Amino acid sequence: MNQPYAPIPTVVRTSNLAIISLVSGIVSWVFLPLIAAIIAIITGHMAKNEIKRGNGLISGNGMATAGLILGYVQLGLGICACLVIAVMLALGMTIPFINNSVY
């Protein structure tokens, strides 16, 4: 009698890029805001593509999404802070000239 073979169990691995994205997203809030945020965004998108191409054999979609969110929010806040600082510097440099011309 022929016995059917048991299916080979598949091993689902977690994407290394998703882990890097999540860790970089967290680091962007603590140590290196701009650099780590950009790394989190790039590796998050790369991880999403890797997971999509993995046909269910690669996991980590949630970690990649969390890394992307952390990275984009940090990058947005960093850009807003730079704009506020630029406006403050511009106003701070023009106000003394306006005051000196009055006297």
For each residue, the residues with C-beta under 8 A, 3 or more apart:
1:
2:
3:
4:
5:
6:
7:
8:
9:
10: 57
11: 57
12: 56 57 58 59
13: 57 58 59
14: 18 19 58 59 60 63
15: 18 19 47 50 51 54 58 59 60 63 64
16: 19 20
17: 20 21 43 44 46 47 50 60 64
18: 14 15 21 22 43 44 47 51 60 61 63 64 67
19: 14 15 16 22 23 60 63
20: 16 17 23 24 39 43 47 67
21: 17 18 24 25 39 40 41 43 44 47 63 64 66 67 68 71
22: 18 19 25 26 40 63 64 66 67 70
23: 19 20 26 27 67
24: 20 21 27 28 36 37 39 40 43 67 71
25: 21 22 28 29 36 37 40 44 66 67 68 69 70 71 74
26: 22 23 29 30 70
27: 23 24 30 31 32 36
28: 24 25 31 32 33 34 35 36 37 39 40 70 71 74
29: 25 26 33 70 74
30: 26 27
31: 27 28 36
32: 27 28 35 36
33: 28 29 36 37 74 78
34: 28 37 38 75 78
35: 28 32 38 39
36: 24 25 27 28 31 32 33 39 40 71 74
37: 24 25 28 33 34 40 41 70 71 72 74 75 78
38: 34 35 41 42 71 75
39: 20 21 24 28 35 36 42 43 71
40: 21 22 24 25 28 36 37 43 44 67 68 70 71 74
41: 21 37 38 44 45 67 68 71 72 75
42: 38 39 45 46
43: 17 18 20 21 24 39 40 46 47 64 67
44: 17 18 21 25 40 41 47 48 64 65 67 68 71
45: 41 42 48 49 68
46: 17 42 43 49 50
47: 15 17 18 20 21 43 44 50 51 60 63 64 67
48: 44 45 51 52 61 64 65 68
49: 45 46 52 53
50: 15 17 46 47 53 54 58
51: 15 18 47 48 54 58 59 60 61 64
52: 48 49
53: 49 50
54: 15 50 51 57 58
55:
56: 12
57: 10 11 12 13 54
58: 12 13 14 15 50 51 54
59: 12 13 14 15 51
60: 14 15 17 18 19 47 51 63 64
61: 18 48 51 64 65
62: 65 66
63: 14 15 18 19 21 22 47 60 66 67
64: 15 17 18 21 22 43 44 47 48 51 60 61 67 68
65: 44 48 61 62 68 69
66: 21 22 25 62 63 69 70
67: 18 20 21 22 23 24 25 40 41 43 44 47 63 64 70 71
68: 21 25 40 41 44 45 48 64 65 71 72
69: 25 65 66 72 73
70: 22 25 26 28 29 37 40 66 67 73 74
71: 21 24 25 28 36 37 38 39 40 41 44 67 68 74 75
72: 37 41 68 69 75 76
73: 69 70 76 77
74: 25 28 29 33 36 37 40 70 71 77 78
75: 34 37 38 41 71 72 78 79
76: 72 73 79 80
77: 73 74 80 81
78: 33 34 37 74 75 81 82
79: 75 76 82 83
80: 76 77 83 84
81: 77 78 84 85
82: 78 79 85 86
83: 79 80 86 87
84: 80 81 87 88
85: 81 82 88 89
86: 82 83 89 90
87: 83 84 90 91
88: 84 85 91 92
89: 85 86 92 93
90: 86 87 93 94
91: 87 88 94 95
92: 88 89 95 96
93: 89 90 96 97
94: 90 91 97 98
95: 91 92 98 99
96: 92 93 99 100
97: 93 94 100 101
98: 94 95 101 102
99: 95 96 102 103
100: 96 97 103
101: 97 98
102: 98 99
103: 99 100
